[in-house]
Amino acid sequence: MAFAVAAGLLIATIAVLYAMGRVPICTCGAVRLWGGGVNTPDNSQQIADWYSFSHIIHGMIFYAALHWLLPRASVPWRLTIAVAIECGWEILENSPIIIDRYRAATIAIGYTGDSILNSVSDVLMMALGFLIAFRLPWRWTLALAILFEIGTLIIIRDNLALNILMLVSPIDAIREWQAAL
């Protein structure tokens, strides 16, 4: 039952994103497994990109938080709650208020939001992170999250922590450092 609810949430999210005017796939017309350019039209348009690692970390965080908050809930129901949270984020992230915030506060000057394909993938990446955290000892999960954060910081000068910081309280020195890539 929990998985049916999670699937329904994902389908409803697709419908909402479509109603919001989000494009189903990249306007370039191509569907790729990997869109590795950060400041390119492919960013947040393909199945996976550098920000997929942040969504995996979301899942790890949601697993830990829900394990602590709802210890008696089954893992499938906790995953369904995590899917609901991530679907809500995907809708909010692709709203004009957040898109405009990204453009104003971060280096994502030309950011237009995610394709629906990328948003669905982001939710599935979160689910992957949740399942990784469920299966691995917490120390391994934490080490993997830190590896993802350090790796994306080195490669694209961005990660989940910087993304949150720059959305909440932008720092010009960080924006300039990120733009120098």
C-alpha positions in Angstrom: 0.0 0.0 0.0 2.8 2.4 0.9 4.4 2.0 -2.5 1.1 2.6 -4.3 0.7 5.8 -2.3 4.3 6.8 -3.2 3.7 6.1 -6.9 0.5 8.2 -6.7 2.4 11.1 -5.2 4.9 10.9 -8.0 2.2 10.8 -10.6 0.4 13.8 -8.9 3.7 15.7 -8.9 4.2 15.1 -12.6 0.7 16.4 -13.2 1.3 19.5 -11.1 4.6 20.2 -12.7 3.0 19.9 -16.2 0.2 22.2 -15.1 2.9 24.7 -13.9 4.3 24.7 -17.5 7.4 22.6 -16.8 8.7 21.0 -19.9 8.6 17.1 -20.0 12.1 16.8 -21.3 15.0 19.1 -22.2 14.0 21.7 -24.8 17.1 20.5 -26.7 15.0 17.5 -27.7 17.5 14.9 -26.4 17.1 12.6 -23.4 20.5 11.7 -21.9 21.4 9.7 -18.8 23.9 12.3 -17.7 23.9 16.1 -18.2 27.2 17.1 -16.7 27.4 20.8 -17.6 26.6 23.1 -14.7 26.1 26.3 -16.6 24.6 24.7 -19.7 21.1 24.3 -21.0 21.3 20.6 -20.1 21.6 21.4 -16.4 18.6 20.1 -14.5 17.1 18.8 -17.7 18.5 15.3 -18.1 18.0 12.1 -16.1 21.0 12.8 -13.8 23.4 15.6 -13.2 25.8 16.8 -10.5 22.8 17.9 -8.4 21.6 14.3 -8.3 24.1 13.7 -5.5 22.3 16.3 -3.4 19.0 14.4 -3.9 20.7 11.2 -2.8 21.8 13.0 0.3 18.2 14.3 0.9 17.2 10.6 1.0 19.9 9.8 3.6 18.8 12.8 5.7 15.1 11.8 5.4 15.9 8.3 6.4 17.8 9.4 9.5 15.2 12.0 10.5 12.2 9.7 10.0 13.9 6.8 11.7 14.3 9.1 14.7 10.9 10.8 14.5 8.8 7.7 13.6 10.7 4.7 14.8 7.5 2.5 14.9 6.5 3.3 11.3 7.5 0.7 8.7 10.3 1.5 6.3 7.9 1.6 3.3 5.7 4.2 5.0 8.8 6.3 6.1 9.9 6.1 2.4 6.5 7.2 1.3 6.7 10.2 3.7 10.1 11.0 2.3 8.7 10.8 -1.3 5.9 13.2 -0.3 8.5 15.7 1.1 10.7 15.4 -2.0 7.7 15.8 -4.3 6.8 18.9 -2.4 10.3 20.3 -2.8 10.3 19.5 -6.5 7.1 21.5 -6.9 8.4 24.4 -4.8 11.8 24.3 -6.5 10.2 24.8 -9.9 7.9 27.6 -8.8 8.7 31.2 -9.9 9.6 32.3 -6.4 12.4 29.7 -6.0 13.6 29.9 -9.7 13.9 33.7 -9.2 15.7 33.2 -5.9 18.2 30.9 -7.6 18.8 33.4 -10.3 19.2 36.3 -7.8 21.2 34.6 -5.0 23.3 31.9 -6.8 25.5 31.5 -9.9 22.5 30.0 -11.6 21.8 33.2 -13.6 20.1 31.4 -16.5 18.3 28.7 -14.5 14.8 28.1 -15.7 13.9 25.1 -13.5 13.9 21.4 -14.0 12.4 19.3 -16.7 9.7 16.9 -15.5 12.1 14.1 -16.4 14.8 15.6 -14.1 12.3 16.2 -11.3 11.1 12.6 -11.4 14.7 11.5 -11.4 15.4 13.7 -8.4 12.7 12.0 -6.5 14.0 8.6 -7.5 17.6 9.7 -6.5 16.2 10.7 -3.1 14.6 7.2 -2.8 17.9 5.7 -3.7 19.6 7.7 -0.9 16.9 6.6 1.5 17.4 3.0 0.7 21.2 3.3 0.9 20.8 4.7 4.4 18.4 1.9 5.3 20.9 -0.7 4.1 24.3 0.7 5.1 25.6 1.3 8.6 25.1 4.9 9.6 28.9 5.6 9.5 29.1 4.4 5.9 26.1 6.5 4.9 27.6 9.5 6.6 31.0 8.9 4.8 29.2 8.6 1.5 27.3 11.8 2.0 30.5 13.6 2.9 32.2 12.1 -0.1 29.4 13.4 -2.3 29.6 16.9 -0.7 33.4 17.1 -1.1 33.4 15.7 -4.6 30.8 18.1 -6.0 32.4 21.0 -4.1 35.7 20.2 -5.9 34.2 19.4 -9.3 31.5 22.0 -9.7 32.1 24.3 -6.7 28.6 23.6 -5.4 26.9 21.0 -3.2 23.9 20.6 -0.9 25.3 22.7 1.9 26.3 25.6 -0.3 23.0 25.4 -2.2 21.1 25.8 1.0 23.4 28.6 2.3 23.2 30.5 -0.9 19.4 30.3 -1.0 18.9 31.3 2.6 21.8 33.8 3.1 23.8 34.5 -0.1 27.5 35.4 0.4 29.1 37.4 -2.4 32.5 35.9 -1.9 31.1 32.4 -2.4 29.1 33.4 -5.5 32.3 35.0 -7.0 34.3 31.8 -6.2 31.6 29.6 -7.8 31.4 31.8 -10.9 35.2 31.6 -11.4 34.8 27.9 -12.5 
